[in-house]
C-alpha cells in the first residue's frame, strides 16, 4: 500500500459576478489528478506558476478544501474527516513553505516558533522538554541550539528555511509537502537545503512531495516526477526517464528552460 494515494482530486475556485455575486464559472486549479507516493520516496511535482501544484500540496493537508476526489493516507480517506478525527494525521503530515521569512512570525523567537507545534500536539511536555526538543532540532538542521532565543530577522534566508524545516520536523511527521522550499534562495544555498532534505530523509525515513518550477532542482532529489500543466498531470515517469526521454511537449519546454553550463 502506498503511504499516500490521490484519486481524481479536483480543486475548483468559484467565479462570482454581478451585484448578487452569482456563481457563473470555476477556476479549475486542480482538475482530476491521480498519483501515489511510496513510503520513503520523493515525488517531484513540477510546473510553471499557476499550474496548480501548490494547490495540490495544500489540498493534501486540508489547508485548501477539495471539490472532489480522495486523499488516502495509509488507505484512509482524510478529506471527509472532521478536524478532531484528522488531527492525528495533521501531526503526521507537515509542510515546508516557499517563503522562509513570510512563513515565520517576526514577533516570536525561534524557540516559540518551533515549539508551538509541540504545545499543540504534545500538551503534556514541560517547557524544559520543549527546549530540549527544539535544541535537538536546531542541531539536526545545522543551526546552533543557542540561536533559538533569536528572532527571524536575525537570520539569513537559508537559515530561515532551516528553521522552517525544524518546525516541520518538530512533531516527528512521516510525510512532508515541500512547497518550493528553495525557490526564494540563492543557487549556492539551494544546494545546501536540498542536501539537508536528502540527509533528513535518509536519517528519519521521511516521504516527500517536492514542489518546484525548476526541473534542475527536482532532478537531484526525486525518485518520480509529475509534470503539471493547467491543473492536470500531463506526464509521470521516473526522474531518469523524464530527463532522458520526455514524452510531452510541455515537459520538453520545461527542460529547454533549464540553464546549461560549460
C-alpha positions, 0 to 999 in steps of 0.5 A, a space after each residue: 500500500 502506498 503511504 499516500 494515494 490521490 484519486 481524481 482530486 479536483 480543486 475548483 475556485 468559484 467565479 462570482 459576478 454581478 451585484 448578487 455575486 452569482 456563481 457563473 464559472 470555476 477556476 479549475 486549479 486542480 482538475 482530476 489528478 491521480 498519483 501515489 507516493 511510496 513510503 520513503 520516496 520523493 515525488 517531484 511535482 513540477 510546473 510553471 506558476 499557476 499550474 496548480 501544484 501548490 494547490 495540490 500540496 495544500 489540498 493534501 493537508 486540508 489547508 485548501 478544501 477539495 471539490 472532489 476526489 480522495 486523499 488516502 493516507 495509509 488507505 484512509 480517506 482524510 478529506 471527509 474527516 472532521 478536524 478532531 478525527 484528522 488531527 492525528 494525521 495533521 501531526 503526521 503530515 507537515 509542510 515546508 513553505 516557499 517563503 522562509 521569512 513570510 512563513 515565520 512570525 517576526 514577533 516570536 523567537 525561534 524557540 516559540 516558533 518551533 515549539 508551538 507545534 509541540 504545545 499543540 500536539 504534545 500538551 503534556 511536555 514541560 517547557 524544559 522538554 520543549 527546549 530540549 526538543 527544539 535544541 535537538 532540532 536546531 542541531 539536526 538542521 545545522 543551526 546552533 541550539 543557542 540561536 533559538 532565543 533569536 528572532 527571524 530577522 536575525 537570520 539569513 534566508 537559508 537559515 530561515 528555511 532551516 528553521 522552517 524545516 525544524 518546525 516541520 520536523 518538530 512533531 516527528 511527521 512521516 510525510 512532508 509537502 515541500 512547497 518550493 522550499 528553495 525557490 526564494 534562495 540563492 543557487 549556492 544555498 539551494 544546494 545546501 537545503 536540498 542536501 539537508 532534505 536528502 540527509 533528513 530523509 535518509 536519517 528519519 525515513 521521511 516521504 516527500 512531495 517536492 514542489 518546484 518550477 525548476 526541473 534542475 532542482 527536482 532532478 537531484 532529489 526525486 525518485 518520480 516526477 509529475 509534470 503539471 500543466 493547467 491543473 492536470 498531470 500531463 506526464 509521470 515517469 521516473 526522474 531518469 526517464 523524464 530527463 532522458 526521454 520526455 514524452 510531452 511537449 510541455 515537459 520538453 519546454 520545461 527542460 529547454 528552460 533549464 540553464 546549461 553550463 560549460 
